[in-house]
Each structure stands twice: as C-alpha cells, then as structure tokens.
C-alpha cells in the first residue's frame, strides 16, 4: 500500500466515513464526475459503482498507477497536478464519450490538498462560468469551509466568500474530526457542496466585481473609501464619488458589505468609465 506523502498534503479518509461522504454526494447513474485527488480510490470505487464515467486527477504517480491497475469500470486516471490541467477540456471529453441522446450531468468531487485548496477553488469557479458543471462536493479544511459560508461583518468573510457567492450556493454537508483520516491532520475538516448557477441578477459585471473585491480586501481594516481609493485612482476615478453613486457610506469597512452592495459599487465603476485591467475569478 502506498504511504501518504507529506509533500502532496495527503490524508486518506477512513472507511467509516467513506460511505457517509458518498451518500452525501448522492451519485446517480446519469452523473459523470471529475475527481480531484482520488488517492487510493476510497471514494472512487463506490462512486464508480453508482455513477457513470469518472475522470480522476491524481498528482502522485504511484497512486495514479495503482488506481489505474484496479481497472474500475468507467474510471480513467489523469496523472497531473489539477492546477495544470484544463478542466473544460476534460469536461468536453466526458461529454464527447456519451451517446448523442444522453447529456451527462457533470459534477466534481475531491478531497482537496489543504495547502492548495484556495487556488483549486478559484480554478473550479472559473470553470463553472462555462455552465458545464452542476456542482462540486469538496473536502476542505474546516476554516476554509467557514470562509465559503461566512456572513458579512465576520473575520472569515472575504475574497473567497464573495467570489464563490457570485457563481454558487454553498452548503456544509459534513464536519469531520482529525481521526477521520490516516495519517491524522492537525486540523478539522468539512465537506461542502458548491451548487453552481448563474450570477444573481444584481451582479452584471462579475469580471469587474472580483478585482474590486480583491483590491479593497487587501486593506480590509481601512474604511471602504480609503480601501477603494487605489483601485479608483488607478482608473482616474474618485472613491468617494463611486460610493455616493452606489449609495454606500464610505466609513464602513469592506467586510461589512454584502454581495449586492459590492455589485452596486461595481455598477458605479462601470458607469463612470471604461474598466481596464480586470480579470475573471
């Protein structure tokens, strides 16, 4: 049996918890999955028994080889770092392999390495904008899950919260103690579901909203007017004028604004002039 490797952040789920996780995923025969970090295949095997095709992305060559040799029906293994693969290309390959009369439901599942969970989440959010994916059920460090579900005015609320809220509804499905894994991590874990959807109607320019959020949260302890000033001045705009147009008090802190309020600031920026240097999630 291949041992867990610290450099890959590997922690393998104990059998008693595997069934709970698979039941929470609730796979259907019409579902196809991209699995991130299958490890020894603890989740892969029961998923394969209940779902359609699975493309498993595993960075550890030994684990990828061992999983391939198991010959699980409908499972193909990609040996790569998930941050280096094209998720949309994999999605297209899954769809292309299906009969024309059958459109598979594309889903994502993963026990994410905790040291790179945020970059993976941002990659998934970017891929979700294509509309190809239904949801993602992910194992995360408890504190990261808290950031996904945080409310305005809390310390956990920030860029990840808002970027996710643009494209998905988040639900916490399970909370797991360190003893649910071998080797035991030093942190608690949570399983969350991101149900992907189009942005709320108030969010008309997500490609502009996210850079604004990133900019102001680099100075989250400042007043909103001061935190927004660098972004605004770089575009020849006044932060105070933008906030007045959005109907938001500039003495508030960035972490107190809801997604809808950030959308109003974004609309004010878009109305004031052409936006530049913006990027998607």
URCORUR-V421252 format. One record per pair of residues at least 6 apart in sequence whose C-alpha atoms are under 7 Angstrom apart, sorted by sequence separation. I is the first residue (numbers start at 0). J is the second residue. D is the distance in whole Angstrom. If there is no record, write none. Layout:
i/j/d
I/J/D
I/J/D
This chain:
i/j/d
3/9/5
37/43/6
47/53/7
57/63/6
149/155/6
150/156/6
177/183/5
231/237/6
242/248/7
3/10/7
149/156/5
177/184/6
219/226/7
231/238/6
242/249/6
94/102/7
177/185/7
218/226/5
67/76/6
94/103/7
146/155/5
177/186/6
145/155/7
146/156/6
177/187/5
228/238/5
239/249/7
149/160/6
176/187/5
215/226/5
227/238/6
147/159/6
148/160/7
175/187/6
176/188/6
215/227/5
63/76/6
146/159/7
147/160/5
175/188/5
146/160/6
174/188/6
175/189/6
224/238/6
63/78/6
174/189/4
224/239/6
147/163/7
173/189/6
174/190/6
214/230/7
173/190/5
37/55/6
60/78/6
172/190/5
245/263/5
31/50/6
34/53/7
37/56/7
38/57/7
171/190/6
172/191/5
211/230/7
245/264/5
26/46/7
30/50/5
31/51/5
32/52/6
33/53/6
34/54/6
35/55/6
36/56/6
37/57/6
53/73/6
54/74/6
55/75/6
56/76/6
57/77/6
58/78/5
171/191/4
172/192/7
21/42/7
28/49/6
29/50/6
30/51/5
31/52/5
32/53/5
33/54/5
34/55/5
35/56/5
36/57/5
52/73/5
53/74/5
54/75/5
55/76/5
56/77/5
57/78/5
58/79/5
148/169/6
170/191/6
171/192/6
27/49/6
28/50/4
29/51/6
31/53/6
32/54/6
33/55/6
34/56/6
35/57/7
51/73/6
52/74/6
53/75/6
54/76/6
55/77/6
56/78/6
57/79/6
58/80/5
169/191/7
170/192/5
242/264/6
245/267/6
26/49/6
27/50/5
28/51/5
39/62/6
56/79/6
57/80/7
169/192/6
170/193/7
241/264/7
244/267/6
17/41/7
26/50/6
38/62/6
169/193/5
17/42/6
21/46/7
47/72/7
56/81/6
168/193/6
169/194/6
224/249/5
40/66/6
47/73/7
105/131/7
106/132/6
111/137/7
113/139/6
167/193/6
168/194/5
223/249/5
224/250/6
241/267/6
39/66/7
44/71/7
47/74/7
105/132/5
106/133/5
107/134/6
108/135/6
109/136/7
110/137/6
111/138/6
113/140/6
167/194/5
168/195/7
222/249/6
223/250/6
241/268/6
105/133/6
106/134/5
107/135/4
108/136/5
109/137/5
110/138/5
111/139/6
167/195/4
222/250/5
223/251/6
104/133/7
106/135/6
107/136/6
108/137/6
109/138/6
110/139/7
166/195/6
167/196/6
222/251/5
223/252/5
166/196/6
222/252/5
223/253/5
166/197/6
221/252/6
166/198/5
220/252/7
165/198/5
219/252/7
165/199/7
219/253/6
219/254/7
82/119/7
216/253/6
215/253/6
87/126/6
124/163/7
86/126/7
124/166/7
144/189/6
35/81/7
140/186/7
141/187/5
140/187/6
141/188/4
144/191/7
162/209/6
140/188/4
141/189/5
139/188/6
140/189/6
138/188/7
139/189/5
138/189/6
139/190/6
138/190/4
137/190/5
138/191/7
136/190/7
137/191/5
158/212/6
208/262/7
136/191/6
137/192/6
158/213/6
136/192/4
135/192/6
136/193/6
208/265/5
134/192/7
135/193/5
158/216/7
201/259/6
207/265/7
134/193/5
135/194/7
157/216/7
134/194/4
202/262/5
1/62/7
133/194/6
134/195/5
201/262/6
133/195/6
132/195/7
210/277/6
127/195/7
210/278/7
207/277/6
209/279/7
206/277/6
209/280/7
31/103/6
206/278/6
30/103/6
31/104/6
32/105/6
33/106/6
34/107/6
35/108/6
36/109/6
206/279/5
29/103/6
30/104/5
31/105/5
32/106/5
33/107/5
34/108/5
35/109/4
36/110/6
29/104/6
30/105/6
31/106/6
32/107/5
33/108/6
34/109/5
35/110/7
36/111/6
30/106/7
32/108/7
35/111/7
157/254/6
161/258/6
156/254/6
152/254/5
9/112/7
151/254/6
152/255/4
8/112/5
151/255/5
7/112/7
8/113/7
151/256/6
8/114/7
151/257/6
24/136/7
162/280/7
23/172/7
125/279/7
125/280/5
124/280/7
121/280/6
16/179/7
13/179/5
12/179/6
13/180/5
12/180/5
13/181/7
11/180/5
12/181/7
10/180/6
11/181/5
10/181/6
11/182/7
10/182/6
10/183/7
10/184/7
